[in-house]
């Protein structure tokens, strides 16, 4: 594959060969990002396609201030979040203060798990929990940033994350097998 400058320049010229190279190089990785936010594979594919339309349309704004892959990933995440906002998975959520009595008091970190196994468990979470968990635990956003991205209250972000952790812990306890045994799944 050509270097990033040549790829960006080729995409700016709307060179279909270069656009296809960009797609083939990054589509697999970016589809995984889509699936972290959108559970249904067909919807995730739609999000990926919408993302590439935005990428090709806005490639001229890429300034090489970060790696190209990071810029592409940000577009995919924003596109997935826009898709989720239309579905409003946070409409019937409680604020963290309302949930406080129901949440575990001690910080019980998840044990080291097989990555694919954990992704599978995260994929089973309700959409709001899954989205906030991915943004906070995987992407590294803060709760104020998540609240801004999703147009929700910061407390809602915190409660969705706490609920996601609680649900994941319950699933792990129901499974009952040590983390090393899960690596074969």
Residue frames as a rotation matrix with the C-alpha (Angstrom) as fourth column:
UNK 1
0.582 0.813 0.000 0.00
0.813 -0.582 0.000 0.00
0.000 0.000 -1.000 0.00
UNK 2
0.034 -0.534 0.845 1.21
0.432 -0.754 -0.495 3.47
0.901 0.382 0.205 -0.78
UNK 3
-0.825 -0.336 -0.454 2.23
0.552 -0.309 -0.775 5.76
0.120 -0.890 0.440 2.05
UNK 4
-0.124 0.866 -0.485 -0.50
0.839 -0.170 -0.516 7.75
-0.529 -0.471 -0.706 3.80
UNK 5
-0.364 -0.044 -0.930 0.26
-0.189 -0.975 0.119 10.99
-0.912 0.219 0.346 1.95
UNK 6
-0.948 -0.029 -0.316 -0.22
-0.317 0.133 0.939 9.31
0.015 0.991 -0.135 -1.43
UNK 7
-0.637 0.763 -0.111 -3.40
0.761 0.646 0.069 7.59
0.124 -0.041 -0.991 -0.25
UNK 8
-0.082 0.604 -0.793 -4.91
0.551 -0.636 -0.540 10.80
-0.830 -0.481 -0.281 1.09
UNK 9
-0.544 -0.196 -0.815 -3.93
-0.453 -0.749 0.483 12.67
-0.706 0.633 0.319 -2.07
UNK 10
-0.980 0.173 -0.094 -5.38
0.021 0.565 0.825 9.90
0.196 0.807 -0.558 -4.27
UNK 11
-0.374 0.891 -0.258 -8.63
0.914 0.307 -0.266 9.89
-0.157 -0.335 -0.929 -2.32
UNK 12
-0.197 0.258 -0.946 -8.84
0.121 -0.951 -0.285 13.68
-0.973 -0.170 0.156 -2.62
UNK 13
-0.752 -0.122 -0.648 -8.61
-0.602 -0.274 0.750 13.24
-0.269 0.954 0.133 -6.42
UNK 14
0.306 0.904 0.298 -11.41
-0.739 0.423 -0.525 10.63
-0.601 -0.060 0.797 -6.10
UNK 15
-0.387 -0.536 -0.750 -9.13
-0.843 0.536 0.051 7.99
0.374 0.652 -0.659 -7.58
UNK 16
0.620 0.784 0.015 -11.27
-0.736 0.576 0.356 4.84
0.270 -0.232 0.935 -7.32
UNK 17
0.367 -0.568 -0.736 -8.23
0.171 0.819 -0.547 2.53
0.914 0.075 0.398 -7.22
UNK 18
-0.707 -0.663 0.245 -6.76
-0.066 -0.283 -0.957 4.38
0.704 -0.693 0.156 -4.24
UNK 19
-0.148 0.742 0.654 -10.16
-0.961 -0.263 0.081 4.58
0.232 -0.617 0.752 -2.53
UNK 20
0.743 0.404 -0.533 -10.48
-0.349 0.914 0.207 0.81
0.571 0.032 0.821 -2.92
UNK 21
-0.141 -0.882 -0.450 -6.97
0.273 0.403 -0.874 0.33
0.952 -0.246 0.184 -1.45
UNK 22
-0.697 -0.049 0.716 -7.94
-0.574 -0.561 -0.597 2.45
0.430 -0.827 0.363 1.56
UNK 23
0.342 0.917 0.205 -11.15
-0.909 0.268 0.320 0.47
0.238 -0.296 0.925 2.00
UNK 24
0.646 -0.094 -0.758 -9.42
-0.043 0.986 -0.159 -2.89
0.762 0.135 0.633 1.70
UNK 25
-0.432 -0.898 -0.079 -6.70
0.101 0.039 -0.994 -1.91
0.896 -0.438 0.073 4.12
UNK 26
-0.917 -0.017 0.398 -8.96
-0.352 -0.434 -0.830 -0.60
0.187 -0.901 0.392 6.89
UNK 27
-0.097 0.990 -0.101 -12.47
-0.697 0.004 0.718 -2.03
0.711 0.140 0.689 6.41
UNK 28
0.085 0.112 -0.990 -11.86
0.351 0.927 0.135 -5.15
0.932 -0.359 0.039 8.53
UNK 29
-0.756 -0.444 -0.481 -10.50
0.603 -0.187 -0.775 -3.23
0.254 -0.876 0.409 11.52
UNK 30
-0.884 0.430 0.183 -13.17
-0.452 -0.886 -0.102 -0.58
0.118 -0.173 0.978 11.26
UNK 31
-0.041 0.880 -0.473 -15.94
-0.343 0.432 0.834 -3.16
0.939 0.196 0.284 10.98
UNK 32
-0.278 -0.137 -0.951 -14.81
0.745 0.593 -0.304 -4.55
0.606 -0.793 -0.063 14.35
UNK 33
-0.990 -0.056 -0.129 -15.21
0.122 -0.797 -0.591 -1.03
-0.069 -0.601 0.796 15.77
UNK 34
-0.499 0.865 -0.045 -18.71
-0.669 -0.353 0.654 -0.81
0.550 0.356 0.755 14.27
UNK 35
0.041 0.529 -0.847 -19.69
0.118 0.840 0.530 -4.14
0.992 -0.122 -0.028 15.82
UNK 36
-0.765 -0.319 -0.559 -18.62
0.584 0.021 -0.812 -2.93
0.271 -0.947 0.171 19.26
UNK 37
-0.890 0.425 -0.164 -21.36
-0.305 -0.824 -0.478 -0.31
-0.338 -0.375 0.863 19.06
UNK 38
0.007 0.896 -0.445 -23.97
-0.999 -0.013 -0.044 -1.86
-0.045 0.445 0.895 16.77
UNK 39
-0.241 -0.122 0.963 -24.82
-0.480 0.877 -0.009 -5.46
-0.844 -0.464 -0.270 17.58
UNK 40
0.672 0.590 0.448 -26.65
0.101 0.526 -0.844 -6.39
-0.734 0.612 0.294 14.38
UNK 41
-0.272 -0.891 0.363 -24.09
0.531 0.176 0.829 -7.26
-0.803 0.418 0.425 11.64
UNK 42
0.021 0.349 0.937 -26.24
0.981 -0.187 0.048 -5.77
0.192 0.918 -0.346 8.87
UNK 43
0.949 0.317 -0.009 -26.58
0.308 -0.915 0.262 -2.48
0.075 -0.251 -0.965 10.76
UNK 44
0.387 -0.891 -0.239 -22.85
0.148 -0.196 0.969 -2.52
-0.910 -0.410 0.056 11.52
UNK 45
-0.328 -0.462 0.824 -22.18
0.869 0.194 0.455 -2.94
-0.370 0.865 0.338 7.79
UNK 46
0.527 0.589 0.613 -24.46
0.754 -0.657 -0.017 0.04
0.393 0.471 -0.790 7.10
UNK 47
0.899 -0.252 -0.358 -22.54
0.069 -0.726 0.684 2.11
-0.432 -0.639 -0.636 9.65
UNK 48
-0.052 -0.976 0.211 -19.27
0.455 0.165 0.875 1.08
-0.889 0.142 0.435 8.01
UNK 49
-0.154 0.051 0.987 -20.52
0.985 -0.072 0.158 2.07
0.079 0.996 -0.039 4.57
UNK 50
0.852 0.486 0.196 -21.84
0.454 -0.871 0.186 5.40
0.261 -0.070 -0.963 5.87
UNK 51
0.612 -0.703 -0.362 -18.45
0.153 -0.344 0.927 5.95
-0.776 -0.623 -0.103 7.51
UNK 52
-0.316 -0.788 0.528 -16.55
0.722 0.161 0.673 5.39
-0.615 0.594 0.518 4.28
UNK 53
0.331 0.476 0.815 -18.83
0.851 -0.525 -0.039 7.81
0.409 0.706 -0.579 2.45
UNK 54
0.992 0.026 -0.127 -17.93
0.091 -0.837 0.539 10.41
-0.092 -0.546 -0.833 5.11
UNK 55
0.261 -0.965 0.014 -14.27
0.366 0.112 0.924 9.47
-0.893 -0.236 0.383 4.93
UNK 56
-0.256 -0.359 0.898 -14.10
0.957 0.038 0.288 9.92
-0.138 0.933 0.333 1.17
UNK 57
0.566 0.584 0.582 -16.11
0.658 -0.745 0.107 13.13
0.496 0.323 -0.806 1.35
UNK 58
0.986 -0.094 0.137 -13.96
-0.159 -0.767 0.622 14.64
0.047 -0.635 -0.771 4.15
UNK 59
0.576 -0.817 -0.009 -10.51
0.812 0.571 0.118 13.22
-0.091 -0.076 0.993 3.41
UNK 60
0.165 -0.493 0.854 -9.37
0.471 -0.721 -0.508 16.73
0.866 0.486 0.113 2.47
UNK 61
0.672 0.129 0.729 -9.71
-0.479 -0.675 0.561 17.78
0.564 -0.727 -0.392 6.11
UNK 62
0.864 -0.443 -0.241 -7.17
0.500 0.694 0.518 15.17
-0.062 -0.567 0.821 7.27
UNK 63
0.828 -0.516 0.220 -4.08
-0.467 -0.851 -0.239 17.13
0.311 0.095 -0.946 8.38
UNK 64
0.316 -0.733 -0.603 -1.66
0.239 0.676 -0.697 14.33
0.918 0.076 0.389 9.36
UNK 65
-0.044 -0.265 0.963 -1.76
-0.821 -0.540 -0.186 15.46
0.570 -0.799 -0.194 13.00
UNK 66
0.076 0.093 0.993 -2.49
-0.695 0.719 -0.014 11.85
-0.715 -0.689 0.120 13.99
UNK 67
-0.871 -0.347 0.348 -2.19
-0.031 0.745 0.666 8.50
-0.490 0.569 -0.660 12.24
UNK 68
-0.666 0.627 -0.404 -4.66
-0.628 -0.178 0.758 8.03
0.404 0.758 0.512 9.40
UNK 69
-0.509 0.463 -0.726 -6.11
0.382 0.877 0.291 4.96
0.772 -0.129 -0.623 11.11
UNK 70
-0.712 0.231 -0.663 -6.93
0.625 -0.220 -0.749 6.99
-0.319 -0.948 0.012 14.23
UNK 71
-0.782 0.429 -0.453 -8.72
-0.510 -0.857 0.068 9.61
-0.359 0.284 0.889 12.12
UNK 72
-0.559 0.570 -0.602 -10.69
-0.381 0.469 0.797 6.90
0.736 0.675 -0.045 10.31
UNK 73
-0.606 0.290 -0.740 -11.61
0.668 0.690 -0.277 5.23
0.431 -0.663 -0.612 13.61
UNK 74
-0.824 0.298 -0.482 -12.91
0.157 -0.697 -0.699 8.51
-0.544 -0.652 0.528 15.00
UNK 75
-0.631 0.620 -0.467 -15.19
-0.767 -0.405 0.498 8.93
0.119 0.672 0.731 11.99
UNK 76
-0.479 0.441 -0.759 -16.48
0.045 0.876 0.481 5.38
0.876 0.196 -0.439 12.43
UNK 77
-0.719 0.200 -0.665 -17.15
0.694 0.183 -0.696 5.90
-0.018 -0.963 -0.270 16.14
UNK 78
-0.785 0.430 -0.447 -18.97
-0.274 -0.887 -0.371 9.18
-0.556 -0.169 0.814 15.48
UNK 79
-0.551 0.592 -0.588 -21.03
-0.673 0.101 0.732 7.56
0.493 0.800 0.343 12.72
UNK 80
-0.539 0.323 -0.778 -21.93
0.443 0.894 0.065 4.64
0.717 -0.310 -0.625 14.99
UNK 81
-0.790 0.227 -0.570 -22.91
0.486 -0.335 -0.807 7.03
-0.374 -0.914 0.154 17.78
UNK 82
-0.724 0.562 -0.401 -25.08
-0.664 -0.726 0.182 9.04
-0.189 0.397 0.898 15.39
UNK 83
-0.475 0.527 -0.705 -26.76
-0.252 0.686 0.682 5.79
0.843 0.502 -0.193 14.37
UNK 84
-0.584 0.206 -0.785 -27.35
0.720 0.578 -0.384 4.88
0.375 -0.790 -0.486 18.03
UNK 85
-0.909 0.251 -0.334 -28.65
-0.007 -0.807 -0.590 8.35
-0.418 -0.534 0.735 18.95
UNK 86
-0.588 0.726 -0.357 -31.42
-0.680 -0.205 0.703 7.85
0.437 0.657 0.615 16.39
UNK 87
-0.218 0.473 -0.854 -32.46
0.216 0.876 0.430 4.71
0.952 -0.091 -0.294 18.28
UNK 88
0.012 0.172 0.985 -32.36
-0.727 -0.675 0.126 6.51
0.686 -0.718 0.117 21.67
UNK 89
0.056 -0.003 -0.998 -31.20
0.324 0.946 0.015 3.58
0.945 -0.324 0.054 23.83
UNK 90
-0.852 -0.456 -0.259 -30.87
0.392 -0.226 -0.892 5.92
0.348 -0.861 0.371 26.85
UNK 91
-0.340 0.774 0.533 -34.47
-0.314 -0.628 0.712 7.09
0.886 0.075 0.457 27.04
UNK 92
0.728 0.685 0.002 -35.41
-0.282 0.297 0.912 4.81
0.624 -0.665 0.409 29.93
UNK 93
-0.055 -0.828 -0.557 -32.29
0.562 0.436 -0.703 4.98
0.826 -0.352 0.441 32.06
UNK 94
0.873 0.296 -0.388 -31.77
0.477 -0.353 0.805 6.04
0.101 -0.887 -0.450 35.64
UNK 95
0.514 -0.717 0.471 -29.22
-0.535 -0.697 -0.477 8.50
0.671 -0.007 -0.742 36.91
UNK 96
-0.286 -0.752 -0.595 -26.29
0.074 0.601 -0.796 7.16
0.955 -0.271 -0.116 38.91
UNK 97
-0.774 0.016 0.633 -27.66
-0.599 -0.342 -0.724 8.57
0.205 -0.940 0.274 42.17
UNK 98
0.281 0.953 0.113 -30.87
-0.958 0.273 0.083 6.56
0.048 -0.132 0.990 41.73
UNK 99
0.645 -0.061 -0.762 -28.91
-0.228 0.936 -0.267 3.38
0.729 0.346 0.590 41.06
UNK 100
-0.199 -0.874 0.443 -26.34
-0.744 -0.160 -0.649 3.80
0.638 -0.458 -0.619 43.87
UNK 101
0.038 0.193 0.980 -28.09
-0.904 0.426 -0.048 1.46
-0.427 -0.884 0.191 46.33
UNK 102
0.903 0.404 0.148 -28.22
-0.295 0.831 -0.472 -1.29
-0.314 0.383 0.869 43.68
UNK 103
0.621 -0.725 -0.298 -24.56
-0.349 0.085 -0.933 -1.14
0.702 0.684 -0.200 42.66
UNK 104
0.549 -0.521 -0.653 -21.69
0.764 0.629 0.141 -3.02
0.337 -0.577 0.744 44.29
UNK 105
0.983 -0.143 -0.110 -19.82
-0.064 -0.845 0.531 -0.77
-0.169 -0.516 -0.840 46.69
UNK 106
0.187 -0.976 0.115 -16.36
0.006 0.118 0.993 -2.21
-0.982 -0.185 0.028 46.18
UNK 107
0.328 -0.187 -0.926 -14.50
-0.921 -0.280 -0.270 -1.74
-0.209 0.941 -0.264 42.93
UNK 108
0.262 -0.168 0.950 -14.48
-0.021 0.983 0.180 -5.29
-0.965 -0.067 0.254 41.61
UNK 109
-0.132 -0.403 -0.906 -12.30
-0.895 -0.344 0.283 -5.16
-0.425 0.848 -0.315 38.51
UNK 110
0.885 0.422 -0.194 -12.91
-0.461 0.743 -0.485 -7.73
-0.060 0.518 0.853 35.84
UNK 111
0.323 -0.808 0.494 -10.26
0.028 0.530 0.848 -10.46
-0.946 -0.260 0.194 35.77
UNK 112
-0.492 -0.560 -0.667 -7.96
-0.712 -0.183 0.678 -10.84
-0.502 0.808 -0.308 32.77
UNK 113
0.331 0.718 0.612 -10.08
-0.041 0.659 -0.751 -12.49
-0.943 0.223 0.248 30.10
UNK 114
-0.497 -0.319 0.807 -9.74
0.754 0.301 0.583 -13.68
-0.429 0.899 0.091 26.58
UNK 115
-0.847 0.083 -0.525 -10.39
-0.205 -0.962 0.179 -10.62
-0.490 0.259 0.832 24.43
UNK 116
-0.766 0.573 -0.291 -12.88
-0.242 0.161 0.957 -12.34
0.595 0.804 0.015 22.11
UNK 117
-0.410 0.610 -0.679 -14.79
0.818 0.575 0.022 -13.80
0.404 -0.546 -0.734 25.03
UNK 118
-0.525 0.168 -0.834 -15.06
0.536 -0.696 -0.478 -10.39
-0.660 -0.698 0.276 26.69
UNK 119
-0.903 0.210 -0.375 -16.14
-0.410 -0.682 0.605 -8.76
-0.128 0.700 0.702 23.41
UNK 120
-0.617 0.703 -0.355 -18.86
0.254 0.604 0.755 -11.39
0.745 0.376 -0.551 23.15
UNK 121
-0.298 0.485 -0.822 -20.10
0.951 0.075 -0.301 -10.55
-0.084 -0.871 -0.484 26.65
UNK 122
-0.704 0.004 -0.710 -20.01
0.087 -0.992 -0.091 -6.82
-0.705 -0.126 0.698 25.92
UNK 123
-0.919 0.337 -0.203 -21.97
-0.262 -0.140 0.955 -7.46
0.293 0.931 0.217 22.72
UNK 124
-0.429 0.782 -0.451 -24.76
0.693 0.606 0.391 -9.01
0.580 -0.145 -0.802 24.80
UNK 125
-0.708 0.135 -0.693 -25.23
0.513 -0.577 -0.636 -5.84
-0.486 -0.806 0.339 26.86
UNK 126
0.487 0.872 0.046 -28.21
0.740 -0.384 -0.552 -3.56
-0.464 0.303 -0.832 26.21
UNK 127
0.394 -0.348 0.851 -27.33
0.766 -0.386 -0.513 -0.88
0.507 0.854 0.115 23.63
UNK 128
0.801 -0.064 0.596 -26.93
-0.250 -0.939 0.236 2.00
0.544 -0.337 -0.768 26.08
UNK 129
0.786 -0.521 0.332 -24.68
-0.218 0.268 0.938 0.03
-0.578 -0.810 0.097 28.42
UNK 130
0.482 -0.601 0.637 -22.67
0.797 0.603 -0.033 -1.40
-0.364 0.524 0.770 25.53
UNK 131
0.571 -0.221 0.791 -22.08
0.484 -0.688 -0.541 2.01
0.664 0.691 -0.285 23.99
UNK 132
0.791 -0.258 0.555 -21.01
-0.537 -0.729 0.426 3.71
0.294 -0.634 -0.715 27.20
UNK 133
0.733 -0.546 0.406 -18.85
0.053 0.641 0.766 0.73
-0.678 -0.540 0.499 28.21
UNK 134
0.464 -0.558 0.688 -17.06
0.886 0.293 -0.360 0.80
0.000 0.777 0.630 24.85
UNK 135
0.601 -0.209 0.771 -16.52
0.142 -0.922 -0.360 4.54
0.786 0.326 -0.525 24.94
UNK 136
0.755 -0.271 0.598 -15.25
-0.649 -0.443 0.619 4.55
0.097 -0.855 -0.510 28.52
UNK 137
0.595 -0.491 0.636 -13.40
-0.213 0.667 0.714 1.24
-0.775 -0.561 0.293 28.93
UNK 138
0.416 -0.419 0.807 -12.22
0.797 0.595 -0.101 0.61
-0.438 0.685 0.582 25.37
UNK 139
0.443 -0.182 0.878 -11.87
0.673 -0.580 -0.459 4.03
0.593 0.794 -0.135 23.74
UNK 140
-0.417 -0.709 -0.568 -10.80
0.902 -0.249 -0.352 5.93
0.108 -0.659 0.744 26.88
UNK 141
-0.233 0.414 0.880 -13.36
0.098 -0.890 0.445 8.73
0.968 0.190 0.167 26.84
UNK 142
-0.998 -0.008 -0.056 -14.30
0.056 -0.177 -0.983 10.39
-0.002 -0.984 0.177 30.13
UNK 143
-0.333 0.941 -0.065 -17.90
0.883 0.286 -0.372 10.53
-0.332 -0.181 -0.926 31.38
UNK 144
0.049 0.363 -0.930 -18.21
-0.013 -0.931 -0.364 14.26
-0.999 0.030 -0.041 30.57
UNK 145
-0.717 -0.358 -0.598 -16.97
-0.585 -0.156 0.796 13.55
-0.378 0.921 -0.097 27.03
UNK 146
-0.886 0.443 0.133 -19.40
0.462 0.828 0.319 10.63
0.032 0.344 -0.938 26.66
UNK 147
-0.108 0.881 -0.461 -22.25
0.640 -0.293 -0.710 12.79
-0.761 -0.372 -0.532 27.92
UNK 148
-0.141 -0.026 -0.990 -21.38
-0.467 -0.880 0.089 15.40
-0.873 0.475 0.112 25.31
UNK 149
-0.922 -0.288 -0.258 -21.01
-0.361 0.402 0.842 12.83
-0.139 0.869 -0.474 22.49
UNK 150
-0.780 0.622 -0.064 -24.32
0.583 0.760 0.289 11.13
0.228 0.188 -0.955 23.25
UNK 151
-0.529 0.570 0.628 -26.29
-0.371 -0.821 0.433 14.18
0.763 -0.003 0.646 24.37
UNK 152
0.422 0.587 -0.691 -27.01
0.449 0.526 0.722 12.60
0.787 -0.615 -0.041 27.75
UNK 153
0.808 -0.136 0.573 -26.37
-0.532 -0.586 0.611 13.64
0.253 -0.799 -0.546 31.35
UNK 154
-0.244 -0.968 -0.066 -22.99
-0.744 0.230 -0.628 12.77
0.623 -0.104 -0.776 32.84
UNK 155
-0.370 0.190 0.910 -24.82
-0.794 0.444 -0.415 10.83
-0.483 -0.876 -0.014 35.56
UNK 156
0.758 0.652 -0.018 -26.53
-0.540 0.612 -0.578 8.75
-0.366 0.447 0.816 32.90
UNK 157
0.387 -0.717 -0.580 -23.15
-0.562 0.315 -0.765 7.88
0.731 0.622 -0.281 31.42
UNK 158
-0.579 -0.636 0.511 -21.87
-0.777 0.240 -0.581 6.86
0.247 -0.734 -0.633 34.84
UNK 159
-0.010 0.649 0.761 -24.94
-0.720 0.524 -0.456 4.78
-0.694 -0.552 0.462 35.60
UNK 160
0.842 0.280 -0.461 -24.83
-0.536 0.533 -0.654 3.06
0.062 0.798 0.599 32.21
UNK 161
-0.038 -0.940 -0.340 -21.17
-0.607 0.292 -0.739 2.20
0.794 0.178 -0.582 32.77
UNK 162
-0.600 -0.144 0.787 -21.87
-0.782 0.315 -0.539 0.94
-0.170 -0.938 -0.301 36.30
UNK 163
0.446 0.837 0.316 -24.79
-0.669 0.546 -0.503 -1.11
-0.594 0.013 0.804 35.01
UNK 164
0.643 -0.284 -0.711 -22.62
-0.569 0.444 -0.692 -2.55
0.512 0.850 0.124 32.23
UNK 165
-0.474 -0.875 0.096 -19.93
-0.680 0.295 -0.672 -3.57
0.560 -0.384 -0.735 34.72
UNK 166
-0.344 0.439 0.830 -22.53
-0.773 0.370 -0.515 -5.08
-0.533 -0.819 0.212 37.01
UNK 167
0.735 0.661 -0.152 -24.11
-0.612 0.549 -0.570 -7.06
-0.293 0.511 0.808 34.16
UNK 168
0.298 -0.718 -0.629 -20.69
-0.581 0.387 -0.716 -8.26
0.757 0.579 -0.302 32.98
UNK 169
-0.653 -0.536 0.535 -19.79
-0.739 0.295 -0.606 -9.36
0.167 -0.791 -0.588 36.50
UNK 170
0.121 0.789 0.602 -23.09
-0.729 0.482 -0.486 -11.25
-0.674 -0.380 0.634 36.77
UNK 171
0.800 0.155 -0.579 -22.46
-0.565 0.518 -0.642 -12.99
0.200 0.841 0.502 33.45
UNK 172
-0.162 -0.948 -0.275 -18.98
-0.618 0.315 -0.721 -13.97
0.770 0.053 -0.636 34.59
UNK 173
-0.595 -0.001 0.804 -20.28
-0.758 0.332 -0.561 -15.30
-0.266 -0.943 -0.199 37.89
UNK 174
0.523 0.837 0.162 -23.01
-0.678 0.523 -0.516 -17.28
-0.517 0.160 0.841 36.10
UNK 175
0.494 -0.444 -0.748 -20.37
-0.610 0.436 -0.662 -18.74
0.620 0.783 -0.056 33.80
UNK 176
0.878 -0.041 0.477 -18.42
-0.425 0.394 0.815 -19.88
-0.221 -0.918 0.328 36.84
UNK 177
0.734 -0.669 0.113 -15.30
0.666 0.679 -0.309 -20.95
0.130 0.303 0.944 34.94
UNK 178
0.191 -0.758 -0.624 -11.86
0.430 -0.507 0.747 -19.48
-0.882 -0.411 0.229 35.59
UNK 179
0.576 0.016 -0.818 -10.69
-0.515 -0.769 -0.378 -16.84
-0.635 0.639 -0.435 33.08
UNK 180
-0.506 -0.844 -0.176 -7.98
-0.682 0.267 0.681 -19.13
-0.528 0.465 -0.711 31.71
UNK 181
-0.524 0.387 0.759 -10.66
0.433 0.888 -0.154 -21.69
-0.733 0.248 -0.633 30.73
UNK 182
0.526 0.798 -0.293 -12.51
0.192 -0.447 -0.874 -19.03
-0.829 0.403 -0.388 28.76
UNK 183
-0.111 -0.660 -0.743 -9.56
-0.633 -0.530 0.565 -18.45
-0.766 0.533 -0.359 26.44
UNK 184
-0.834 -0.197 0.516 -10.49
0.180 0.786 0.592 -21.53
-0.521 0.586 -0.620 24.43
UNK 185
0.154 0.976 0.156 -13.81
0.610 0.030 -0.792 -20.02
-0.777 0.217 -0.591 23.36
